[in-house]
Amino acid sequence: MSESPITKALSARRLAGEMSFIPFIAAGDPDLPSTIRLIQTLSTAGADLIEIGFPYSDPIADGPVIQSSYTRALGKHLKLTDLFATIEQVSKTISTPLVGMVSFAIIFRAGTGSFLESAKKAGFAGLIVPDLPGDEATEFAALTKEFGIDLIQLVAPTTPAARMDKILATASGFIYCIAVAGTTGVRDAAAHEIEAGLKLLREKTQLPLCVGFGVSQAAQIEALRGKADGAIVGSAIVRHLDGAETPAGFEKSLTSIQQFAEQLAAAAHHS
Amino acid sequence: MSAAITHPISQVPDAQGRFGEFGRRFVPETLMYALEELAQAYESAKKDPEFAATLEGLLKHFVGRPNPLYFAERLTRMSGGARIYFKREDLNHTGAHKINNALGQALLTMRMGKTRIIAETGAGQHGVATATACAHFGIPCTVFMGEEDVRRQKLNVFIMRTMGAEVRPVTSGSRTLRDAINEAMRDWMSSVKNTHYIIGSVVGPHPFPMIVRDFQSVIGREARAQCFEMIGGLPTEIVACVGGGSNAAGMFYPFVDDESVRITGVEAGGRSPKPGDHASALSFGNKGILHGSYSYVLQDEDGQTSDVHSVSAGLDYPGVGPEHAYWKDSGRVQYTSCSDDEALAAMQLMARTEGILPALETSHAISYTLKRASEMSPDESIVVCLSGRGDKDLNEVARLTGQQI
C-alpha cells in the first residue's frame, strides 16, 4: 500500500527526529475569504498538516473557544458547498495536506459517498470524524479507502487497551491521541499522564501518533518529544480570532496567529 | 444503513443498540468506555432480583405506584364516542413520569460506584425528578438547563435548588433542551470516571434509549393490567405525547406486540408546519444524527440542527428517540401533531371538565384524543398517558393568555 500524503508528511519529520505541528482552524470564521488567507499563513508558518473544522450546530466534543468559532461561522449562513469550493481553491496553492474535522451528522446528511466525493475534489487528504468511534466506523472506513482519503481515528485516555485494537483496525493517516478526558480547549495537558497510552499505541501501530485536546503551548510540545510524533493545537490558535470580524481586527489576528504558529512550529521541528 | 424490522417488534435493540436501522452510538471515543460500562452494569442489574425488588419498593413507597387508570366520564360524554381513560402519571411523586427513570438510573449509578450525577432538563420535570432521587440517596447533583427554559420554568428551578441540586443555566445555541444535552455531554466527557449522566428521555447513544424505555415501561405494564381489570381486555387505542419520547415509549412498549391495539404518538405542532415553528421530528423531519443517536431529526440540508418551537418546554426538541423512528418506519405506531393553541385549549377543557390540570406536553395528547374519540364508537376505548401535571406551566399559560397570577 502506498503511503498517504498525511503519513508521508508526518513520517518525514519523524525520520529527521523532529515532531510535526498540526494547527486547527474552523472554516468560515470570520468568513471564507479569510479562511484562505489563514490556511496559507499557517502553511507558510511551518504547519505540517492543517486541520479544518466543519462548523456544526451541536459539537459535543468541543469546548467554548471552538464552539464560538463555529457559531460565528454558522451565523453568517456558511454552506457546505461554499466551504468545499473555498478549500478546493486554497488546496491548490499549498503543499501542506489538509484534514477535515467533521461531525458524522453532516456527513450522513450529505450522503457518505457524496460527501467523500466533494471532500476528495476539494483536496482533503484525510478526515477526522470525532463522533464516529471505531465500532461504528467499519463501513465508512472502507468507503474512505476507496476514495483515497485517510480516516483518522481517536484514542482517548479512557480507552481500554482492548478497545485500541478495534480502533486501529479502521484507522489510517495518523492516530489522534486525546490528551485529556474532556472537550477541546486550552488546558494544562500533562504529557506524563498519557505516556503509558502512547507507549502502548507505539507497540501496536506504525502510524504516527499525534496528541491534541488541551495542547496550547510550545513547552507542552517540548514535553511530548520522544513520546509522540506530532502536536495538534486548536483552541489556542482559534482564540486569536476573537475580534476578527472587522478587516483591521482580522489583519491583527492574522499577524498574531502567524507569530504563534511559527513559535509552535519551531518547538516541534528542532531535533 | 439497512432497514430491518424484527418480529415480534419488541425484540430490540440488538447488542449494538440498533432499533432496525436506528439508534447506535455516535459519540466521542472519550465516552465509549462509559457507555460500555453502563451497558454491562444494566445487564447485570436486570438479572439481579435484589435490584428489581429495591426499585419496586421505591416505586411503591416513595413514588406512590401503582397510579390509577382513570375513566374520564364527562370527557367521554362530551366527545360522544369512545370511552376515554387516563393513566395517571401526574399523581406520581414530583408530578410526572420522569421519576420512574430517575430512580432506576440513580440505583444504577450507585451500583457502578459512581459518586456524582448530572442531568439535562427541558421543562424541568426530569431535573426535578433527578434532583429528588439524588436528595433521597444523598448523591451530589448538577442539572443543565437552557436559559430560555430557566425563564419559562422558574418554579421547577426553585424546586431543584431546594432539593440541593446545582442548576447550571446554559447560554449556548437556542438555550433550550438541545443545548442542555450538549452541555451535559461536555461535562460528562471530563467527569466520566466518577459521574453518571442520567439522560431524561429515550434519546442519546446506546444503551440510554433502551434503559430509559425499560424503566418507563412500568407505565404501560400497569396500564395494560388495569385495562384487563376495568375494560375486560385490551384498549382499542393508546395515545401519548412525544418530545424525546420517554412517556410514550414507556406507555407503548408493553403494547407493541398486541397487534389489535392502535398506537398514536402526538408531537408538538407549534405555531405552524413551517421549519422553525414546530418540534415534530417524526412528522416533518428526516433521518439523521443528533446527540449520539441515529433517528429522525429536524435539520437543514447541510445537517445543521434546526431551531424548533413549542409552547411546552418538554417537547421543544429537534430530535426523537430511535425506537420511535423504528416504530414509525415499521408502521406500528402512527405519529401526528397538534398545535400550541390546540394544546392550550385542551388543557383548559380538561381542567374544567374533569378537574385535572394536565401539563402542556400531555395536553397535546389530550387534544388529539378528544378529536379521535368522537370518531370512534362507544364500545371502543382509548387510553391516554397523562404524563404530568400542569402546575409548572401556569406562569407561562398566564403570560400567553394575558392574565396575571
Interface residues (C-beta under 8 A of the other chain):
Chain A: Y56 S57 D58 P59 I60 A61 D62 G63 Q67 T71 L74 K79 L80 S103 F104 A105 I106 I107 F108 R109 A110 P130 D131 L132 P133 G134 D135 E136 Q153 L154 V155 A156 P157 T158 T159 P160 R163 I167 I178 V180 A181 G182 T183
Chain B: Q16 R24 R25 F26 V27 P28 E29 T30 L31 M32 Y33 A34 S172 G173 R178 N182 M185 R186 M189 S190 V192 K193 N286 G288 I289 L290 H291 G292 Y294 Q299 E301 D302 G303 Q304 T305
